[in-house]
């Protein structure tokens, strides 16, 4: 059965940490990232997060370790780079997670034009609606971005992925059952597993083809490609 709705993550699907937010820390070890390099580094961090243990995933060390490895930090500079990046990531989310994933907004518009119901679920700090509205990416109802029916922020609802409950917060506003929706996210640990926990079909957003679980779930390299795998 073809799904009626597409629900999307934000971090790693619509937005990644902006090069301008991480460069001050990396410049201290002689590295400055372009927008493309910052985007790629995020997905390297996600791959390390998915491969890491639960503790390193929770405290962010797995992600940051993958990030600094991807950008070529020398072994001698690794501890300093990790400390400086950790400090940068403690800044308000709206200041860090503000670089659009290339093609993301066009892909979201493509989904909207298909007639699919759209929603957002993000593990976030309570500011995700503001981030998306400020970036002119999407909002509930009409506005400068793509209209969606629900934007669910884990801090606001008090539950986070991969718990099944957070997905139910989006299903009611969309007026659908779990089996009528797909969820597009960039991690296996939180998004693929979370969607399965809740009875949605997971789609792994993996633009650089880094996932090591190729046969386990569906992958796409762009949001627009989602329609081709439904």
C-alpha positions in Angstrom: 0.0 0.0 0.0 1.4 3.4 -1.0 1.7 5.6 2.1 -0.4 8.7 2.5 2.1 10.7 4.5 5.8 11.5 4.6 7.2 12.6 8.0 10.7 13.9 8.1 13.5 14.5 10.5 15.2 18.0 10.6 18.9 17.5 11.6 20.7 15.8 8.7 17.6 15.9 6.4 16.8 19.6 6.2 19.5 21.2 8.2 23.1 20.4 9.2 25.5 22.4 11.5 26.6 25.4 9.6 30.3 25.8 8.5 30.3 29.2 10.1 29.3 27.7 13.5 32.1 25.0 13.5 34.9 26.9 11.7 36.0 29.1 14.7 36.9 26.0 16.6 38.5 24.2 13.7 40.5 27.2 12.7 42.4 26.8 15.9 43.8 23.6 14.5 44.4 24.9 11.0 41.2 23.8 9.3 38.4 25.8 7.7 35.4 24.0 6.1 33.4 25.0 3.0 29.7 24.5 3.1 30.0 21.2 1.2 32.7 19.9 3.6 30.6 20.8 6.6 27.7 18.9 5.1 29.8 15.8 4.4 31.3 15.9 7.8 27.9 15.7 9.4 27.1 12.4 7.8 30.5 11.0 8.7 29.6 12.0 12.3 26.3 10.2 11.9 27.9 7.0 10.7 30.2 7.0 13.7 27.2 7.7 16.0 25.4 4.7 14.5 28.4 2.5 15.0 29.2 3.7 18.5 27.9 2.5 21.9 24.9 4.0 23.7 27.0 6.2 26.0 29.0 7.7 23.2 25.8 8.4 21.3 24.2 10.1 24.2 27.1 12.3 25.1 27.8 13.2 21.5 31.4 11.9 21.5 30.8 9.4 18.8 29.4 12.0 16.5 32.1 14.5 17.2 34.8 11.9 16.8 33.5 10.9 13.3 33.2 14.6 12.4 36.8 15.5 13.2 38.2 12.4 11.5 36.3 13.3 8.4 37.7 16.8 8.2 41.3 15.7 8.6 42.2 16.8 12.1 45.7 15.6 12.9 46.1 13.2 15.8 48.1 15.7 17.8 45.2 18.2 17.5 42.4 15.8 18.0 41.7 16.6 21.7 41.7 20.3 21.1 39.4 20.0 18.1 37.0 17.8 20.0 36.8 20.2 22.9 36.3 23.3 20.7 33.6 21.6 18.7 31.8 20.4 21.8 31.8 24.0 23.0 30.4 25.1 19.6 27.6 22.6 19.8 26.6 23.8 23.2 25.5 27.1 21.5 21.7 27.5 20.9 20.5 25.1 18.2 19.2 27.9 16.0 22.8 29.3 15.8 24.4 26.0 14.9 21.9 23.9 12.9 21.1 26.5 10.2 22.8 25.2 7.0 20.3 23.8 4.6 21.0 20.4 3.2 21.5 20.9 -0.5 18.3 20.3 -2.4 16.3 19.9 0.8 13.8 22.7 0.3 13.3 21.8 -3.4 12.8 18.2 -2.4 10.3 19.2 0.3 8.3 21.3 -2.2 8.4 18.3 -4.6 6.8 16.1 -1.8 4.2 18.8 -1.1 3.3 18.9 -4.8 2.7 15.2 -4.8 -0.2 15.6 -2.5 1.3 13.6 0.4 0.6 14.8 3.9 3.7 16.2 5.5 5.0 16.4 9.0 8.2 16.9 11.0 9.5 15.0 14.0 12.9 16.1 15.5 14.9 15.4 18.6 15.5 19.1 19.4 15.8 21.7 22.1 12.3 23.3 21.8 13.2 25.7 19.0 12.7 23.6 15.9 9.5 25.4 14.8 11.4 28.7 15.0 14.4 27.3 13.1 12.3 26.0 10.3 10.2 29.2 10.0 13.3 31.4 10.3 15.0 29.4 7.5 11.9 29.6 5.3 11.9 25.9 5.0 8.4 24.9 6.4 5.8 25.9 8.9 2.3 24.7 10.0 -0.1 26.3 7.6 0.7 29.0 5.1 3.9 31.0 5.2 7.2 31.5 3.4 8.2 27.8 3.5 6.4 24.6 2.6 3.1 24.1 4.6 3.1 21.0 6.8 0.5 19.6 9.2 2.7 19.0 12.3 6.1 19.9 13.7 7.0 17.8 16.7 9.9 18.8 18.9 11.1 16.2 21.4 11.6 18.9 24.1 8.1 20.2 23.7 6.4 16.9 23.9 8.7 15.3 26.5 9.7 12.2 24.6 12.5 11.6 22.0 13.3 9.2 19.2 13.7 6.2 19.1 10.7 6.0 21.5 7.5 5.1 19.7 5.5 7.7 21.5 7.0 10.7 19.8 5.7 9.4 16.4 2.2 9.2 17.7 2.3 13.0 18.4 2.5 13.5 14.6 0.1 10.8 13.5 -3.0 12.4 15.0 -2.6 15.9 13.4 -2.0 14.1 10.0 -5.1 11.9 10.6 -3.3 8.7 9.7 -2.3 5.3 11.1 1.4 4.3 11.4 1.2 2.0 8.4 0.1 4.9 6.3 3.3 6.9 6.8 7.0 6.7 6.1 9.6 8.4 8.2 12.8 9.9 6.6 15.8 10.4 8.9 19.6 10.3 8.7 20.4 7.9 11.5 19.8 4.2 12.1 20.0 4.5 15.9 17.2 7.0 16.3 15.3 7.3 13.0 15.2 3.8 11.4 14.8 2.1 14.7 12.4 4.7 16.0 10.1 4.5 13.0 10.0 0.7 13.2 9.2 0.9 16.9 6.2 3.0 16.1 5.1 1.0 13.1 6.1 3.5 10.4 8.2 2.5 7.4 11.7 3.9 7.8 13.6 5.6 4.9 17.3 6.3 5.6 18.4 9.7 4.2 22.0 8.9 3.3 23.3 11.3 0.6 26.9 10.1 0.7 26.0 6.4 0.8 27.8 5.8 4.1 25.3 3.4 5.8 26.8 0.1 6.6 23.4 -1.7 6.8 22.5 -1.6 3.1 20.2 -4.6 3.1 18.3 -3.8 6.2 16.2 -0.8 5.1 15.5 1.6 2.2 18.0 4.4 1.5 17.6 7.6 -0.4 20.3 10.2 -1.4 17.8 13.1 -1.7 14.4 14.1 -0.4 13.0 14.2 -3.9 14.1 10.5 -4.3 11.7 9.5 -1.6 8.8 9.5 -4.0 10.6 7.0 -6.2 10.8 4.4 -3.4 7.3 4.7 -2.0 
